[in-house]
């Protein structure tokens, strides 16, 4: 495979600059993708266009893409049903009895994010939809809500051993030869969890920011000031991106809104995701339970039930397009040899004590740049484990650094699945999320760099 060296970093730079300048996610990513294929085609626009179309076709036909698109579409349908049944509003009323006040609403969103630890997609979509009405009433900006939701998505899934993330990462550790004889994948992953330092820090800093123990700063501070002083929880860009802003209280005035109509389907999705290890089964079951519950209650007719399923799919359509274009970018990064170029340049001269922090920084920047997390981990584990063994670095610490790095990417990358889903559930835009949350995410990231450096010298 041809490696394009420093040129492979140009599309990422274009996306970041355009996102901050235009505040438009789709345009930023699309131009970044087109520039990537122009580089691959050595400046020939016709070949670049053909390469983009080929990548688009390959992406759409890939099993992984179909799975993600189906998952997101079904989530959209389920969320629409939960809203139209009055279940979301019922849960909001129930939660408001406990979450009284601005700080408690933010801490409540944080706690709910920790409770819904099963899967990062489930976390990002369900938590945002569940709490946004509560935080709106307490004048919490949607940008702040998006930060809270995504900070308890990937990160919590990484530091709890019974999640889709831990199952996948544990499998990679086994394939890489990291599991010692007599040890199980689960026990080894549990031993690694204390060293997923970025995951811990990212989760811990949420209440510190919410309670102002650590003051907000930068664009997020301005967003919160806007929400507090004007009551406008949406940024101008996010508001323009929404088709409508329905008044849920008026819509369900005089109707019974029961929290169980929200909680029962969500709990079923969570339980089946754990037991079957397949979130799609959980989603189909959740929609099926919604049918069994809502029709006898006369919350909607059979015809409206299926219309709402289609409406949910339509609501998710812009998100699905964004995911497809993002996957084309990942494909382009692979064709340019971005990961091989960066890892090769960084790991060739590393010392044993600095290996953990090097892994975190290099893989973290790669996960941000490439938009690839599970795939990147699959590539990196077979490199990192033998390297740690050869250099005498602690393998658990190095594994924790690698998992932390891909958590960081999922936490901040503007075109990552989790950022896109978080933006959808909190009704903001990925560009606004990146602009406001980026500085906050940098705080635990910098602390993680320091801690991995210290631990590297202590444990090497």
Backbone torsions as a table, in degrees:
resi	resn	phi	psi	omega
1	UNK	NA	136.4	178.7
2	UNK	-72.8	136.3	176.8
3	UNK	-108.4	130.3	-174.4
4	UNK	-97.3	3.7	175.1
5	UNK	59.3	-134.2	-176.7
6	UNK	-62.5	-25.7	179.1
7	UNK	-61.1	-27.2	-178.4
8	UNK	-68.1	-16.0	179.7
9	UNK	-86.2	-14.6	-174.9
10	UNK	-62.2	-47.6	-179.6
11	UNK	-57.8	-39.0	179.2
12	UNK	-63.7	-43.8	179.0
13	UNK	-61.8	-40.7	179.0
14	UNK	-61.6	-44.5	-178.5
15	UNK	-62.7	-46.1	-178.5
16	UNK	-63.5	-46.0	-178.4
17	UNK	-64.2	-45.6	-179.8
18	UNK	-66.7	-36.6	179.5
19	UNK	-63.7	-41.6	179.2
20	UNK	-71.8	-31.0	-176.3
21	UNK	-83.9	-52.8	-175.1
22	UNK	-87.7	-23.2	-175.4
23	UNK	60.9	23.9	178.8
24	UNK	-116.2	114.0	-174.1
25	UNK	-67.6	-49.3	-173.5
26	UNK	-63.2	-47.4	180.0
27	UNK	-60.5	-42.2	-178.3
28	UNK	-60.9	-49.1	-177.3
29	UNK	-69.3	-41.0	-179.0
30	UNK	-61.2	-45.3	179.2
31	UNK	-65.5	-37.8	177.2
32	UNK	-62.5	-42.2	178.9
33	UNK	-63.9	-46.9	-179.5
34	UNK	-62.9	-37.7	177.7
35	UNK	-66.5	-35.5	179.0
36	UNK	-63.8	-45.1	-179.7
37	UNK	-71.8	-26.1	174.2
38	UNK	-67.2	-38.0	176.2
39	UNK	-66.1	-45.0	-179.8
40	UNK	-60.6	-35.9	-178.4
41	UNK	-86.4	9.0	179.3
42	UNK	56.2	38.4	173.8
43	UNK	87.8	-1.4	179.7
44	UNK	-84.2	110.8	-174.2
45	UNK	-64.1	-35.3	-179.7
46	UNK	-67.3	-44.9	177.4
47	UNK	-65.2	-34.9	178.7
48	UNK	-64.9	-43.3	178.7
49	UNK	-63.5	-44.4	178.6
50	UNK	-62.4	-38.7	177.8
51	UNK	-64.6	-39.4	178.3
52	UNK	-64.6	-44.7	179.8
53	UNK	-63.8	-42.2	177.9
54	UNK	-61.3	-43.3	179.3
55	UNK	-64.7	-39.7	178.9
56	UNK	-61.7	-43.3	179.3
57	UNK	-64.8	-47.1	-179.7
58	UNK	-61.3	-41.9	-179.6
59	UNK	-63.1	-45.4	-177.9
60	UNK	-66.4	-28.6	-178.4
61	UNK	-88.2	-10.2	-176.5
62	UNK	-71.4	141.3	179.5
63	UNK	-58.4	-42.7	-177.8
64	UNK	-61.8	-39.3	179.2
65	UNK	-66.9	-45.3	179.4
66	UNK	-58.9	-41.8	-179.7
67	UNK	-61.9	-47.3	-178.5
68	UNK	-65.9	-42.8	-179.9
69	UNK	-64.5	-41.6	177.6
70	UNK	-64.1	-42.7	179.8
71	UNK	-61.0	-49.3	-177.9
72	UNK	-65.1	-40.2	178.7
73	UNK	-62.6	-44.6	178.8
74	UNK	-66.3	-36.2	175.1
75	UNK	-61.1	-42.9	177.9
76	UNK	-59.6	-42.7	178.6
77	UNK	-64.6	-44.7	-179.2
78	UNK	-64.0	-44.3	-179.9
79	UNK	-63.0	-40.2	177.6
80	UNK	-61.2	-43.2	178.5
81	UNK	-64.3	-41.8	178.8
82	UNK	-61.8	-38.4	179.1
83	UNK	-70.2	-47.0	-174.9
84	UNK	-71.8	-20.1	177.0
85	UNK	-81.1	-11.1	-174.0
86	UNK	84.6	3.4	-177.9
87	UNK	-66.2	-40.1	179.0
88	UNK	-63.9	-44.2	179.1
89	UNK	-66.0	-37.1	176.2
90	UNK	-62.9	-41.7	176.3
91	UNK	-64.7	-37.9	178.0
92	UNK	-61.2	-45.9	178.9
93	UNK	-61.6	-41.4	178.8
94	UNK	-64.1	-45.5	-178.0
95	UNK	-67.3	-30.8	-178.7
96	UNK	-66.5	-22.1	177.0
97	UNK	-69.4	-24.7	-179.9
98	UNK	-101.9	-42.7	-175.5
99	UNK	-93.4	83.1	-178.7
100	UNK	-105.0	107.5	-179.8
101	UNK	120.0	161.9	-173.8
102	UNK	-68.0	-49.2	-178.0
103	UNK	-65.2	-40.7	-178.3
104	UNK	-67.6	-31.7	178.1
105	UNK	-67.4	-38.4	178.5
106	UNK	-70.0	-42.2	178.0
107	UNK	-66.3	-35.6	176.7
108	UNK	-62.6	-40.9	176.5
109	UNK	-63.5	-39.0	178.9
110	UNK	-64.5	-45.5	-179.7
111	UNK	-64.4	-43.1	178.9
112	UNK	-61.8	-37.3	177.3
113	UNK	-63.0	-34.2	177.4
114	UNK	-73.4	-38.2	-179.5
115	UNK	-65.2	-41.0	-179.9
116	UNK	-86.4	70.2	-172.3
117	UNK	-96.6	-3.4	-169.3
118	UNK	-60.9	-46.5	-173.4
119	UNK	-147.4	140.5	-176.6
120	UNK	-67.2	-35.5	177.9
121	UNK	-65.4	-47.2	178.1
122	UNK	-57.8	-43.1	-179.3
123	UNK	-60.8	-53.6	-174.4
124	UNK	-61.3	-39.7	-176.2
125	UNK	-83.1	-43.9	-174.1
126	UNK	-73.2	-43.3	-175.4
127	UNK	-66.5	-44.5	179.5
128	UNK	-60.2	-44.8	-179.9
129	UNK	-65.4	-31.5	-175.1
130	UNK	-76.2	-35.8	-169.2
131	UNK	-109.8	-6.2	-172.2
132	UNK	-65.2	-32.4	177.3
133	UNK	-66.8	-36.7	179.9
134	UNK	-66.5	-47.8	-178.9
135	UNK	-68.2	-31.5	176.2
136	UNK	-60.5	-44.3	-178.6
137	UNK	-64.6	-24.5	179.3
138	UNK	-101.0	15.0	175.0
139	UNK	58.4	44.2	172.5
140	UNK	-95.9	127.1	-178.0
141	UNK	-63.4	148.9	177.5
142	UNK	-65.0	-28.1	176.1
143	UNK	-63.6	-42.0	178.8
144	UNK	-67.6	-40.2	178.0
145	UNK	-62.0	-41.7	179.5
146	UNK	-62.3	-39.8	177.4
147	UNK	-62.3	-44.9	-179.3
148	UNK	-62.8	-46.9	-177.0
149	UNK	-62.4	-47.9	-176.3
150	UNK	-74.0	-21.2	177.9
151	UNK	-74.3	-16.0	176.8
152	UNK	-114.3	22.6	178.2
153	UNK	-95.4	-91.1	179.9
154	UNK	-59.0	-41.7	-173.3
155	UNK	-63.7	-45.1	179.2
156	UNK	-66.9	-39.4	178.3
157	UNK	-60.7	-29.0	-178.0
158	UNK	-80.8	-26.3	-175.1
159	UNK	-104.6	7.9	172.4
160	UNK	-117.8	129.4	-170.1
161	UNK	-77.3	-2.1	-176.2
162	UNK	-117.2	57.3	-177.7
163	UNK	-134.0	170.4	177.0
164	UNK	-64.7	-34.6	178.9
165	UNK	-64.9	-49.2	-176.5
166	UNK	-65.2	-36.3	178.7
167	UNK	-63.7	-43.0	-178.8
168	UNK	-68.5	-48.4	-178.3
169	UNK	-64.8	-38.0	177.4
170	UNK	-62.5	-39.3	176.5
171	UNK	-62.5	-39.2	177.8
172	UNK	-66.6	-38.0	177.8
173	UNK	-62.5	-39.0	179.0
174	UNK	-67.5	-45.1	-179.6
175	UNK	-63.9	-28.0	-178.0
176	UNK	-84.1	-0.8	178.9
177	UNK	80.5	23.2	-177.1
178	UNK	-86.8	-20.6	-177.3
179	UNK	-79.4	117.6	179.8
180	UNK	-74.5	155.8	179.5
181	UNK	-61.6	132.2	-178.6
182	UNK	93.3	-10.6	178.6
183	UNK	-104.0	152.2	177.5
184	UNK	-100.6	164.3	177.2
185	UNK	-61.3	-43.5	-178.0
186	UNK	-62.4	-47.2	-178.3
187	UNK	-64.4	-37.4	179.1
188	UNK	-67.9	-39.9	178.5
189	UNK	-65.9	-40.0	177.8
190	UNK	-61.5	-37.8	177.1
191	UNK	-66.6	-25.5	-179.2
192	UNK	-81.9	-27.3	-173.1
193	UNK	-53.3	-42.8	178.5
194	UNK	-59.0	-21.1	-177.5
195	UNK	-97.1	3.0	172.7
196	UNK	-81.9	67.7	-168.0
197	UNK	-63.1	-40.8	-178.9
198	UNK	-64.5	-39.4	178.7
199	UNK	-58.0	-47.0	178.5
200	UNK	-62.1	-47.6	-177.4
201	UNK	-64.0	-41.6	-179.4
202	UNK	-62.0	-40.4	179.3
203	UNK	-70.6	-42.2	-177.0
204	UNK	-66.8	-34.5	-175.7
205	UNK	-73.2	-17.1	179.2
206	UNK	-59.7	-56.2	178.5
207	UNK	-65.3	-27.2	177.7
208	UNK	-64.4	-40.0	176.0
209	UNK	-72.9	-40.6	-178.1
210	UNK	-63.1	-40.4	-178.1
211	UNK	-89.0	2.0	178.4
212	UNK	63.4	22.9	170.8
213	UNK	-65.9	-39.5	168.0
214	UNK	-109.6	116.2	-175.2
215	UNK	-64.7	143.6	172.4
216	UNK	-68.6	154.8	179.5
217	UNK	-151.3	167.9	175.9
218	UNK	69.0	-153.2	-177.2
219	UNK	-58.5	-32.3	179.7
220	UNK	-65.9	-37.3	177.8
221	UNK	-61.9	-40.7	178.5
222	UNK	-67.3	-38.7	179.1
223	UNK	-64.4	-42.5	178.6
224	UNK	-67.6	-36.7	177.4
225	UNK	-64.0	-41.3	177.3
226	UNK	-60.3	-45.5	-178.3
227	UNK	-65.2	-42.0	-178.3
228	UNK	-68.3	-43.9	-172.6
229	UNK	-83.5	-32.2	-176.1
230	UNK	-111.6	-16.0	-175.5
231	UNK	78.9	2.6	-179.9
232	UNK	-87.2	104.1	-175.8
233	UNK	-82.5	-17.0	-179.7
234	UNK	-96.4	143.2	168.5
235	UNK	-74.0	163.1	179.0
236	UNK	-58.7	-41.8	-178.0
237	UNK	-66.4	-41.8	-179.8
238	UNK	-67.2	-39.2	-179.3
239	UNK	-65.4	-39.0	178.8
240	UNK	-67.5	-28.3	-178.6
241	UNK	-77.5	-18.3	-179.3
242	UNK	-83.7	139.6	177.8
243	UNK	-70.8	-43.3	179.1
244	UNK	-155.6	159.5	177.3
245	UNK	-121.5	84.7	-173.9
246	UNK	-68.7	146.7	176.0
247	UNK	-91.0	99.9	-175.0
248	UNK	-64.2	-35.9	-177.9
249	UNK	-63.3	-44.2	-179.8
250	UNK	-67.7	-40.4	-177.1
251	UNK	-59.8	-38.6	-176.0
252	UNK	-106.9	19.9	179.7
253	UNK	-62.3	128.2	-179.7
254	UNK	84.0	-1.6	-179.9
255	UNK	-107.9	154.2	178.5
256	UNK	-81.5	121.5	178.5
257	UNK	-113.2	108.7	-173.0
258	UNK	-105.6	130.6	-179.0
259	UNK	-63.1	-29.7	-178.0
260	UNK	-62.4	-27.3	178.9
261	UNK	-70.3	-17.1	172.5
262	UNK	-95.1	-46.4	-171.6
263	UNK	-68.3	-43.0	-174.5
264	UNK	-60.5	-50.5	178.6
265	UNK	-63.6	-39.2	-179.7
266	UNK	-65.8	-42.5	179.2
267	UNK	-64.2	-40.4	178.4
268	UNK	-62.5	-42.6	177.4
269	UNK	-58.7	-44.7	-178.6
270	UNK	-64.2	-45.2	-177.5
271	UNK	-63.8	-46.7	-178.2
272	UNK	-70.2	-29.8	175.6
273	UNK	-63.9	-39.5	178.8
274	UNK	-69.4	-48.5	-171.9
275	UNK	-74.7	-36.3	-177.6
276	UNK	-98.2	-13.7	-175.6
277	UNK	58.3	29.7	178.4
278	UNK	-141.9	107.5	-175.7
279	UNK	-68.6	-24.8	178.8
280	UNK	-64.1	-39.6	176.8
281	UNK	-60.7	-43.0	178.2
282	UNK	-60.9	-41.2	-179.2
283	UNK	-67.1	-44.7	177.2
284	UNK	-60.4	-41.1	179.2
285	UNK	-66.5	-39.3	178.7
286	UNK	-62.5	-41.4	177.1
287	UNK	-67.3	-39.4	177.0
288	UNK	-62.8	-42.8	177.8
289	UNK	-64.2	-37.8	177.8
290	UNK	-58.9	-41.9	178.7
291	UNK	-61.3	-47.2	-177.9
292	UNK	-63.8	-32.7	-177.5
293	UNK	-85.3	-43.3	-168.5
294	UNK	-79.8	-37.0	-176.7
295	UNK	-65.7	-48.8	178.1
296	UNK	-61.7	-29.4	178.3
297	UNK	-79.0	-4.3	-177.8
298	UNK	58.1	35.8	175.6
299	UNK	-76.4	-22.1	177.9
300	UNK	-166.0	157.1	176.4
301	UNK	-81.3	167.6	177.8
302	UNK	-60.1	-41.7	179.8
303	UNK	-62.0	-45.9	-179.9
304	UNK	-65.9	-35.0	178.9
305	UNK	-56.5	-49.3	-178.2
306	UNK	-74.4	-28.5	173.6
307	UNK	-65.3	-37.6	178.2
308	UNK	-66.8	-34.2	175.9
309	UNK	-60.6	-44.8	178.4
310	UNK	-67.5	-39.0	178.3
311	UNK	-61.5	-38.5	178.5
312	UNK	-64.3	-38.8	176.8
313	UNK	-64.5	-41.0	179.3
314	UNK	-64.6	-41.0	178.6
315	UNK	-59.3	-32.3	-177.7
316	UNK	-86.5	-6.0	-173.8
317	UNK	-57.7	-47.6	177.4
318	UNK	-58.4	-37.2	178.0
319	UNK	-64.4	-42.0	-179.2
320	UNK	-64.5	-40.1	177.2
321	UNK	-62.4	-42.3	179.8
322	UNK	-62.9	-40.5	178.8
323	UNK	-64.4	-42.8	-180.0
324	UNK	-61.2	-46.1	179.8
325	UNK	-64.2	-38.2	178.7
326	UNK	-63.4	-39.1	178.6
327	UNK	-67.4	-32.7	174.6
328	UNK	-64.3	-36.9	177.3
329	UNK	-64.4	-42.2	177.9
330	UNK	-60.3	-42.2	177.8
331	UNK	-62.1	-42.2	178.9
332	UNK	-64.0	-41.0	177.7
333	UNK	-61.4	-38.6	177.3
334	UNK	-64.5	-42.4	-179.8
335	UNK	-65.4	-30.9	178.7
336	UNK	-82.3	-8.3	-180.0
337	UNK	71.4	33.2	-176.7
338	UNK	-58.8	-47.7	-176.1
339	UNK	-66.3	-45.3	179.7
340	UNK	-61.5	-40.3	-179.1
341	UNK	-63.0	-48.8	-175.5
342	UNK	-71.9	-46.5	-179.1
343	UNK	-64.9	-40.2	179.6
344	UNK	-62.5	-41.6	-178.7
345	UNK	-70.4	-33.6	-173.1
346	UNK	-86.2	-37.9	-171.6
347	UNK	-89.6	-9.4	-177.4
348	UNK	-66.3	-33.3	-173.4
349	UNK	-112.8	16.7	-174.1
350	UNK	-76.1	149.4	176.1
351	UNK	-101.5	159.3	-177.2
352	UNK	-55.2	-45.7	-177.0
353	UNK	-66.7	-29.9	-177.1
354	UNK	-95.5	0.6	-178.8
355	UNK	-61.2	-47.2	-178.7
356	UNK	-59.0	-47.2	-178.5
357	UNK	-69.3	-32.0	176.9
358	UNK	-65.4	-41.7	177.5
359	UNK	-60.5	-46.7	-178.0
360	UNK	-62.6	-46.6	-177.0
361	UNK	-68.4	-49.7	-175.0
362	UNK	-67.2	-51.0	-178.6
363	UNK	-68.0	-34.0	177.3
364	UNK	-63.0	-46.3	177.6
365	UNK	-66.1	-36.5	177.5
366	UNK	-65.8	-42.0	-179.4
367	UNK	-66.1	-34.0	175.6
368	UNK	-69.4	-43.2	-175.9
369	UNK	-75.5	-42.5	-173.8
370	UNK	-84.7	-22.5	-176.8
371	UNK	70.0	17.9	-178.0
372	UNK	-117.4	129.2	-174.8
373	UNK	-119.2	-64.8	177.9
374	UNK	-65.2	-40.1	177.7
375	UNK	-64.2	-40.8	178.4
376	UNK	-65.4	-40.9	177.8
377	UNK	-62.6	-38.7	178.7
378	UNK	-63.5	-34.8	177.5
379	UNK	-75.2	-40.3	-170.6
380	UNK	-78.6	-36.7	-176.4
381	UNK	-57.5	-45.4	178.8
382	UNK	-65.0	-18.1	176.2
383	UNK	-87.0	-45.5	-172.4
384	UNK	-69.7	-43.5	-174.8
385	UNK	-63.7	-50.7	177.3
386	UNK	-63.9	-34.7	179.3
387	UNK	-65.8	-42.5	177.7
388	UNK	-63.3	-39.8	179.1
389	UNK	-65.9	-42.6	-178.1
390	UNK	-68.1	-36.0	-177.2
391	UNK	-89.0	-10.5	-179.9
392	UNK	83.8	18.5	176.3
393	UNK	-82.7	151.5	-179.7
394	UNK	-65.0	120.0	-175.9
395	UNK	-65.3	-35.0	179.3
396	UNK	-66.2	-40.5	178.5
397	UNK	-65.3	-41.2	179.2
398	UNK	-67.3	-39.6	176.4
399	UNK	-64.4	-40.8	176.8
400	UNK	-62.4	-36.9	177.9
401	UNK	-66.4	-40.0	-179.4
402	UNK	-67.6	-45.3	179.1
403	UNK	-64.4	-39.3	176.4
404	UNK	-59.9	-39.9	-177.0
405	UNK	-63.9	-44.7	-180.0
406	UNK	-72.7	-27.1	172.3
407	UNK	-62.2	-44.0	179.0
408	UNK	-59.0	-44.5	179.3
409	UNK	-60.7	-45.7	178.3
410	UNK	-65.4	-25.2	-177.4
411	UNK	-78.5	-27.7	-169.3
412	UNK	-128.4	-24.7	-173.9
413	UNK	-61.1	124.7	-173.1
414	UNK	-63.6	-26.7	-179.1
415	UNK	-111.5	24.2	175.3
416	UNK	-81.0	154.7	178.5
417	UNK	-55.5	-46.6	-173.0
418	UNK	-68.3	-37.5	177.2
419	UNK	-67.0	-42.6	179.2
420	UNK	-63.1	-43.1	-179.8
421	UNK	-68.8	-39.7	177.6
422	UNK	-61.9	-44.7	178.6
423	UNK	-61.0	-38.4	179.7
424	UNK	-65.7	-44.8	-176.0
425	UNK	-72.9	-28.1	179.4
426	UNK	-97.6	0.2	177.2
427	UNK	57.7	43.5	168.5
428	UNK	-118.5	-166.0	178.7
429	UNK	-118.5	150.6	177.5
430	UNK	-56.4	-35.3	179.2
431	UNK	-64.8	-42.8	177.7
432	UNK	-66.6	-38.7	176.6
433	UNK	-59.7	-48.3	-178.4
434	UNK	-61.9	-42.7	-177.0
435	UNK	-66.1	-40.4	-175.4
436	UNK	-89.7	-37.3	-176.6
437	UNK	-84.7	-24.6	-177.6
438	UNK	-49.9	-51.3	179.3
439	UNK	-62.2	-34.6	179.4
440	UNK	-70.6	-40.5	178.8
441	UNK	-64.4	-30.0	-179.3
442	UNK	-63.7	-27.6	-177.2
443	UNK	-64.8	-56.7	176.2
444	UNK	-63.9	-28.9	178.9
445	UNK	-65.3	-43.6	178.8
446	UNK	-65.8	-41.9	177.3
447	UNK	-63.5	-37.3	177.9
448	UNK	-64.0	-39.6	176.9
449	UNK	-59.0	-44.6	-180.0
450	UNK	-63.9	-46.4	-177.1
451	UNK	-67.5	-39.8	178.0
452	UNK	-65.5	-32.8	176.2
453	UNK	-66.6	-46.5	-179.5
454	UNK	-64.3	-48.9	-179.8
455	UNK	-62.9	-34.8	179.2
456	UNK	-60.6	-43.1	179.5
457	UNK	-72.4	-35.2	-178.5
458	UNK	-71.7	-39.7	-169.7
459	UNK	-102.2	-4.6	-177.9
460	UNK	-75.3	NA	NA
